[in-house]
Amino acid sequence: MGIVVLLAAAAWTTHHAVVALDATPEAASRLRVVWICLFLVFLMQTFMYHLERVPRLTERVSRQLAALHVSILVPVYNEDPGYLKLGLESFLRQTRLPDSVHVVDDGSTNGDYAEVRAWWEREANRAGVATTWQRVPNGGKRHAQAHGVRVSPEADIYITCDSDSCFAPKAVEQALLPFARPRVQSVAGIVIATNNRVNWLVRVTDLWFVVCQLVDRSGQSAVGAVMVNSGPLAAYRANVIRDNLGSYLNETFMGRTVMFSDDSLLTLYAQQRGLTVQQPQAICFTAMPEKWGHFARMYLRWMRGSTIRSVWRMRYLSPSRPAYWLHAMRWLQMVLTQMVVVWLLAVEPLAYGKLPPESMLIIPFLIGYAQGLRYLSIIRSDERIRSRALTWLTMPLAIVLAWTVLRFLRWYGILTCARTGWGTRQNGAEVTLQGSAPSSSRPTEPLEVEVADRGSYVRMYDPLDESTLEIKQYRSGAVS
C-alpha cells in the first residue's frame, strides 16, 4: 500500500511537470519520446518485481532436497578472524546442516588462523559436518574455490560464500528450495549488512544494496533470469561449476587475466543451462565497507566486472533467453537516464535557456521512497524497526549519491574495464568485527543471574547487537 501511495504521488507530480512543459511546447516535444521510454521501462520493472514468488516447502520437496549433498565453499584471504569465525559458526546453526564445508586459505599474509581452524574442526566434527581446511599459495578467489571443488566430487549443490558471510539460520534450507524445479540452475540469496549501524555510509550502502536486490533482481527472478548472484550467498547445481571450471579459472579480457566478477560468470554459466532465480528468504549477513576508499574500490571493481560480463552476455547468451533482453533493456535504461540528466541540467539551460520544472526534481525521490519500502520488508531480530525506518529515510542521500558520484564511478569503471586486478584486502582486512561495534567497552559476560521457582534465569549481554539475551533453564534441563 505504501508503494501505491508513493507512486500515486509521483504520478501527480509528473502531471504538474507535464503541465509546466506544455507551456513550452518545443521543450516538451524534444523529450517526449525519452519520457515515454523511461516510463515504460520503469512500469515493466515495477510490475515484474511484484511477480516474484517464494517456493513452498512440502513434504515431498523436503525429502527430495534432503537427499542432495550440499557443499559450502569458503575462500579466505586476509580476513578478520572474528568475521571468519562468526560465519563458520553460522553454518552449524542451520535448520538444514550442510553435508560438507571446505575452507581454503588462499595464502593469507596476516596469519594462518590456527585458533579458528582448531575450533572449527572440533565443532564441525561434533555436528557431523565433514570439513577440509587447506592453505594454498595465493592464486585468487576462483582458484581457492576450485581447490574446494576438487576435494568434494560427491557434491550435488555448491553454495559459494565469502569469508565474512554469516548465514541466517534458514539460509541453506531456503536456498535449496528452488532446486525442486529441475530447470533451476542457480539461486541467489539476499545479502544485508552485518555492520549496518556503524556509520551513515554503511546505512546508505545497505539500503541501496538491499533495494537493488528486492527491486531489480526480484524482477529478473520472476522470469528466471537473474543476472548476477550474490557473492556472500549463492547456490549452484554442482555440474554448472565442474563442467566450466577450466574457463572459470582462465578467463581473460583484452589479454589480461580477470580476477574479479566471479559470481556473475558463474551466473552466466547457469543462464546458459536453464533458470537463474532469487530466493528472498535465504538471508546472509556480510561486512559492508565502512570507509569511502574501500567502498569506491569495491564499486569500481563491480562496474569493471559488469562491463566485461556485458560483453560476454551479448556474445554467448542466446536471444531466446529472457536474460538477453533484460540485459539489453538495462543498458537502454542506463543510456536514456544519462541522456535525460545531461539534457535537463546542461543542454536545456545552456542552449534553450530553460530550467527544468521544480516538480521534476521531486519525482526521483518519490519513486526512490516507494521502491525503498522493500527495505522494510526484511525484519531483523538484532535491530529495531525505528532504526530501519531511519535508514529508509536516508533514501534522498542514496539517490543523490547514485546520480552524482556513483554515476561518475560507473562510467570511469566502464572506461577502465581492462584493469582486472582485485583491488581490496591486499594489506589485510579492511573491516573487522571489533571495528563494527559502536563501543569497545561492552561486556561479554553475564550481567546477572537470578534463581526463579521454575529454574535458573540468566540474562546475557550480546556484544554484537547491544541487546539482552534471556536464557531460561528449567528443572528438566531443557534450555529455551
N, C-alpha and C positions, 0 to 999 in steps of 0.2 A: 504493500500500500504506500509505503514511503517513496518507493521508486515511481509509482504512478503519479503521486502528488508533485514530486520534484520535476518529473518530465512534463507534466501539465504546465508548471510554472515556466519551464524552458520554452514550451510551445507559445505561451502567452508573450514571453519576452521576444521570441522570434517574430511574432506578429508585429510588435512595435518596431523592430528593426526593419521589417519589410515595408511598413508604412513610411519610415524615415527614408528608405532607399527610393520609394516611389516618388518622393519629392524631387529626386534627381534621376529621371528615367535612364539616362545614359549610364550611370553608375550601376543601376540595377541590372541592365542588360549585359554589362560586361562580366558580371559574376553569377548570373542566374544558373548557367549550366553547372558551374562548380558547386554552388549551394545544393542543387538537386542531387548531384552525385554523392556529395558528402552525407546528405541526409539519408539517402537510400542505403549507403554502407552502414551508417550508424543504426538505422532501423533494423537492418538484417542482423547486425551483431547483437542488438538487444533481444530480438526475437530468438536467436539461436541459443544464447546462454540460459534462457529460461526453459529450454528443451532438455537440458542435461538431467538425466535420471540416475539415481543410485540403485545398483542391483540389489535384489533381495536375497538374503541367505536362507535357503530352505534346507531341509534335512538331506535331501538328495545331493544338492550342491555342496553341502558341508562334507559329506562323505567323499565326494569326488575330489574336492580340494585338499582334504586331509591326506589323500594318497600321494600328493605331489611332494617331491623332495625340494625344499626351499633352502637355497644357499645365499648368505649375505656376504658381499664383497666389500671390505673396508680398507681402502688405500690410506696410508698415513705418511705425511711428510711435514715435519716441523710443527706438529700440532701441540696445543696446550694439553698437558696430561689431564687436567681437570675436565675439559670438554671430552677428551677421548674416553675417559672412564665413565663419564655420565652417559655417553652414547652406548658403550658396551653394556652397561648396566640395564639400559632400556630394552635391549634385546631379550634379556632374561625376565622381563616383566610383561611380556606379550601374552595376550589371551590365546594366541596360536604361536607357539615357540618355533623359531627357525630350526631346521634339521642340522644345519652346519653354518659356522661363521668363519670366514677366512680373512685374517688381518695380515696386511703386507706393509711393513715399514720400508718405504722407498728411499732408504739411505739418509734418514734424518740427520741433520748436523747439530741438533740441540739436545741430544740424549738418545738412549736406547729404550726408554720406557720399561725398564726392568721391573719396577714395582707394579706398574699397571699390568704388565704381562703375567707376572706371577699370580696376581689377584684374579685376573680374568680366566686363566687356565684352570685355576682351582674352582671358581664359581661356575664356569661353563660345564665342567665335569660333574659337579653336583646336580646341575639342572638337566643333565643328559643331552647337552648340545655339543656335537662334535665340533672341534675347532683346530685351526692351524695358525701359527704365527711365524711369518718369515721376515727376515731382514735381508734386503737385496740392494745391490748398487743402484744409485739414483738413475731412473730411466723415464720418469714421468708417471702421471696418474694412470694412463692407459696400460702401460707395461705392468704397473703394480696390480691392476685389476686382472690382467692376463695371467699373472702368477697364481692368483686365486682361482681362476677358471681352470687352469691346468691340474690343480690338485683336487678338483671337485667334478669329475666326469659323470657322477651319478645324479647331478642336479637336474631337475625339471624346470625350475624357475630360479633366475638370478635376481636378487634385489641389490641394486647398487646404491651406495650412500657415500657421504663424506665423513671425514674423521671427526667432525664436530656435530654430526647428526644425532639427534635424540628422538627416538620414535615414541609417539603416544602409545598407550597400552594396546589399542586395537589396530595399530598401523599395519602390521603384517597380515592379520586376518582380513582387513578391509581391502588391502592392496591385491589380495588373491581373488576376491570376488569376481571381478570382470572376466577372469580367465575361465569361468564356467562357459563362456561363449568361445567356441573353437577359433573363430576368426580374430579374436583379440590377441595381439602380439606383444603389446606393452601397456603398462599402466603407470600414470603419473600420480604422485601424491601431492598433497597441499603442504607447502612449506611456510612456516611462520617463524618469527624471530624469538630466540631464547632470551636475548638481552634487550627486549623491546622498550624497556623503560630507562635505559642508561642516559640517553640524550635525545634531542629533537631530530638529529639526523637518522638515528635508528628508528624512531617512531615513524617518520615520513617514509623511510625505506620500507618498513614493514607494511605500512598502509598501501603504498604503491605496488609492492610485490604481491601482496595477497589479492588486491583488487584485480591486477592483471591476470592472476590465475583463475579467479572466480568470474571474470568477465570474458576476456579474450580466449583463454584456454577452455573454459566451460563451453563456449560456443563451438570451438573446434571439436571438443569431445562429443558434442551432440551428434556429429556426423562421422565420428570415428577417425578424426584427422588432427589429433594433437600434434603440433609442430615440434615442440621441444619439451622433453621430460625434465623433471627437477633432479638436479644432481644429488641433493640430500636424500631423496627417496624416489626411486623408480623401480619397477619390476618388469622383467623381460622373460619371454619363453627362452629356454637355455640355448636352443639352436639359432636364435637370432644373433646371439653373441658368438657362439662357437663357429658357426659357418662363415662369419665375417671377420674373424679375429686377425687374419693376415692383413686385410686392407685397413682395419681399425688401427693396427699398430704402425702402419706405414703410410698414413695419409700425408700427402704433400700438396702445397698450393704455391704456384709460381716458383717451383723448385725448392721450397722450404718445407721442413717437417712441421706439421701442425701439432702443437702441444695442448691446445685447449678445445672447447666446443665438443667434448667427448659425448655429452648427453644428447646433443642434437644429432650427432652422427649415428648413435645407436637408435635414436627415434626414426631416423631416415631409413635405416635397415629394416626396422619393424614396419614402417609405412609401405615398403615395397612388398611385404608379405601379407598384410591384412590391415586390421584396425588398430589405431593407437588412441587410447582413451585416458580420461582422468577419473580418479576416484576421490571425490571431495571429502570423504570420511576417513581417508588414510592420511593422518596428520603427522608431520615431522617438524621438530624444532631445530633451528640452526643459528649459528652466531653470525649476525649481520655486522658489517663494518661500522666501527664507532668513530672513525676519523675520516675526514674528507679525502685525504690522499689515498687511503685504502679503498674507499668507495669508487673514486674516479678510475683507479687502475682496474678494479673489478668490472665496472661498467664498460670501459674501453675494450676489455677482453671479450665481453659479451657481444658488443657491436661488431668487433672484427670477426668473431666466430659466426655471428648471424649473417654477415656478408658472404663469407666463404660458403656457408651452408645454403644460402640462396642460390648461388651458382650451381651447387650440386643438385638442388631440388629441380631447377629448370632443366638440368641435363639428364637426370636419372629418374625422376618421377614421371609416371605415365599421366597424360592429360585426362585419363579416365578416373583418376583418383581425386576425391574432393580436396585432398591436401594441396594438390597442384593449383587449383583455382583459388583456394583460400589464401595461399601464399601470394598469388598474383594480386588478389584483392588488397592484401595488406600493403604491398608496395604502392598500389594505386592510392590507397588512403593516405599513406605517408607523403607521397609526392603532392597530392592535392592539398593536404593540410599545410605543407610547406609553402605552396603557391599562395594560399589564402593569407597566411601570416605575412609573407613578403608584400603581397598586393595591398593589404589593408594598412600596414604600418609604413610602407615605403612608396609604392607606386601611386596609390590614390592621393596621399598628401602632397607628394613632390610633383607629380605630373598633372594632377587634376585639381589640386588644392582642396581636396575633400577629406575630412577626418572621418573615421568610422563612427557610426552611431554608438553612443554610450551603452545602449541596451545590448549591443553585440558583445560587449566585454563581460556581461553577466552570464551569458549562455554557457560558456565552458565550465564555470563554477557550479551552476545548477546541475548540469549533466554530470560533472565530477562528483558532487554530493550524492546524486541519485545512484550512480554506479558504486560509489564508495560505501553505500549501505550494506553491500555484500560483505564488507569487512566485519560488520557487527554480527554476521550470521555464524561466526566461529566463536563459541563460548569457551573461555579459558578458565580452568579452575584456579590458576595462580594469579588471576587479575580480575579486579572488579570492573563492572560494566561502565562505571563512570570514567575509569582510566581509558578504556577502549573508545568511549564516546569522545574523550578529549583528543585521542589520536585521530578519530574521524574528522574532527573539526579542523585539523591541520590540512585538509584537502586543498584549500587555496594555495598553500605553500607548495604542496606537491605539484599542482598544476603549473604554477609559475616556474618551478624548477624544471619541469618537463618541457615547457615552452621556451626556456632560455638556455640554461647551462647544459641540460641533458640533450637538447636539440643540437647544440654545437658539438658535444662529445659524440653524438651519434654519427654526424657527418664526418667528423675527424676520424672516428673509428672505421667508417666505410672507406675513406681515402687512404688509410694506413693499414688496411687489412693484411698486407703482406708481412707485417710484424707479428710473427706467430709464436712468440715466447709467452710463458705463463704470466710473469709479472708480479706475483704476490707470494708472500711467505718465504722469500728467499733467505731472509735474515732471521727466521724464527716466526713463531705465532704472532699475529697482529692483533688478535682478540683473545683474552684469557678469561677463564671462568671467574677468577677473583676480580678481574677488572670489570666484569659485567655487573658486579654487585654495587649498589649505591653506597654502602657503608662497609668499612673494613672492621668495624668493632662489634659485629653482630655475633651473638653467642651461638654455638653449635651444640651445646649440651642441654639436657632437660632443664627447664626453668623451675619446675615444681612437680612434686609427686604427691598425690592425695590418695588416701585409702578410703574407699566407699564401702557401703554394705555389700554390694554385689561384686566387689573385686578391686583390683588396682586401677588407678586412673592416672595416666601420665600425660603431661602437656609439654610438647617439644616445640622448639623454635626452628623453623626451616630457613636456613641461610640463603636459599636461592630466591625465594619469593616473599620474604618478610611476613610470612603467615604463621599461624599457630596450628600445629598438628595435634589432634587429640586422639590418644590411643587408650582404649579400654580393654583390660584383660579380666575376663570373668573367671569364676571359680572352676569352670570346666576346662580352662586353659586356652579356650579359643580367643583369638585376637580379632577385633573389628576396627 
